[in-house]
Amino acid sequence: LPCPMMLAGIGTNATLAICFRYLRLRHPTMKLIFRLMAILAIVGVAAATYFSLNNNNSAPQSSFLMLDGSQKTTADWKGHVTLVNFWATSCTTCVAEMPMLSQTFEKYQGQGYRTVAVAMQYDPPEYVNNFVQSRKLPFEVALDNTGGIAKEWGDITITPTTFLLNKQGEIVKQYVGAPNEKELHSLIEKLLAS
């Protein structure tokens, strides 16, 4: 059904506004589409406001139970560029990225770089220990037995999820999925130099 204003030859901006209003009022599907667009616009503005007001990039102050039984905190990493990787032994992408994470650690560890792999709550400690031993992972591994660490870091449910922290303990980059090795190394080098 054509909009009567289009046929009357009224200017384009006015025509479009009147036609949208005409269609919205006349067709139930258009009413639904306009309502959904309004809701999405409101949600978008709210999200933008939230993220602009909450621009604190500090890593959560978490306490970690390491695989060797020791306790570490986020504060222990200050002064180091640190990669925090949430992973699971059942995650194919996680398993595939471990050689790259190991090589990255070995390449930069002497320059003030650390890697901490945080095993997800659903990953049995004996599986994690077996994986670490069989792959000879050179970096620290933590167990998130309660799921509390994943919750503190943004309610992590997708693995791998990786955070790169600067020497001040601020989150500089978050990756969901395996990071690009070249980009990761470039960013690590930049952070180590600063």
N, C-alpha and C positions, 0 to 999 in steps of 0.2 A: 504494500500500500504506500504510494508516494506521499511525501510530506507536501501539504498544500502550499506552504511558504516557498518551497523550491520552485514550484510552478509559477508563483506570483513574481519571481525575479527580485526578491529582496537581497541586499548585500550578503556576501559569503559568511562572515562571522556571525551576523545576526541570524542568518538562515540556519546555520548549524546549531546554534543555541536553541532556536525555536523548534527545529526538527527533532533534536534530542529530547526536548521536553514533550513534544507531541508524541514521539514514539514511546517514551517512557510511560506516558499516561495511557496509551492505547493498547500496549502489548504486554501481557503478564511476564513473558520471558525477559523483555527489556527492563521491566521493573526489578526483577531479580538480579540481572546483570548490573544495573545501576546501584542497587543496594550492596552487592558484593564489592564493586569498585569503591564505594564510599567506605566500607569496612576496611578494605586493604589500605586505602589512603590513611585512615586514622591509625591503623596498626603501624604503618610505615613511619608516620610522624612520631608516634610514641617510641618506637625502637630507635630512631635517630636521636631523639631527645635523651633517652636513657643512655645510649652509648657516648653521646657527647658530654653528658654530665658525669658519667662514671669512667673517666679516662685514666684511671689508676691502673698502670700496667705491672704493678708489683706482683710477683709470684705469691701464691698463697703460702702462709707460714704453716707448713705441714711437718709432721713427724713421721719418719720412715723406719720400718723394721726391715733391716737388711737381711739378705739371705744367710749371712754368716752369724746372725743373731744380734748384731750391734744396732744401735739407734742412731739415726742421723736426722737433721732438720734442714729445712730450706736455708736457714741462716749459715749453715756450714759451707754453702757454696759461694757465699759472697767473696768477691775477688777473683772468681773463676767464670769463664764462659761455660755454661752448663746446658747440656741437652737432656731433657726429661722425656722419656719415651714410655707411653702406656701401651702394653702389648700383652699377648697371650700365646701360649704354646700351640693352641688350636687355630690360630690366625695364620693363614697361608702367607699373606702379605708381610706380616710381622716376621715370620721365619725367613722369608726371602730377603728382607732388608737387614737382617742381623750381620751378615758378612760386611756390608757397606758401613754399618754403624761401628763395627769392630775396627775396620780399617781407618775410619775417620778418627776414632778415639786414639788409635796407635799413632796416627800422623800428627795429632795436635796436643796430646797429653803433656808433653814436655814444655808446652807454651802456656799452660794455665787453662786447659780445657778438660772438662769432665763429662761423662755420660752416666746417667742413672736410668736403668730400665725398671719400670714399675709393673710387676705382674698383676693382672686383674684379679679381682676377688674370686671369680669362678675357676681360676687356674689352680689346681691342687699343688701345694708346695713341693711334693715329691716330683711332679712333672717338671716344674720350674727348675729344681735342683738338677735333675737328670739332663735337661736341655742345656743348662749353663755348663755343666761338667763335660758333656759330650761335644759341645761346640767350642769349648774353652773361651767363653766370653771374657774379655779382658777388663771390662768395666763393672761398676757396682750394680747389683740387682736388689730391688726391694720387693717385698710382698705386701700387697694391699688386702690383707685377710678380711677386713670388715667392709671394704668398699668406700671407706671414709676419705681416702686420698683422692680417688677418682671423683668423688662428689665435691671435694674442696677445689679441685682444679677445673670445675665447670661441668660437673656431672657427666664425666666421660663414659660413653657407652660404645663408641666406635673405635676399633683398634686397626692399625696403629694410629694413635694420636700423639704428636710430638710437639714439645715446646722448646724453644731455644731462648735461654736467658743470658743477659749481658752480665758484666762483672758486678753491677749494682743489684742484681737479683730481679731485674725487670724482664717481663716477657717481651721479646723482640719479634718473635714469629711463632705461629702455630701452624702445624701441618696436620691434615687429616688424610691418612694414606701415607705411602712412602714418600719422603722428600726427594727432590731432584738432587743428586749428589753434587754436581757442579755448583748449583745455586747455594746449597748448604755450605759447601767448603768456602765459597766466596764470602758468604755472610759471616761464617766463623772467623775467617782471616780478618775481616773488617772489625769485628768485635774484639778480637785479641789485640789488634793494633791500637784500639782506642783506650 
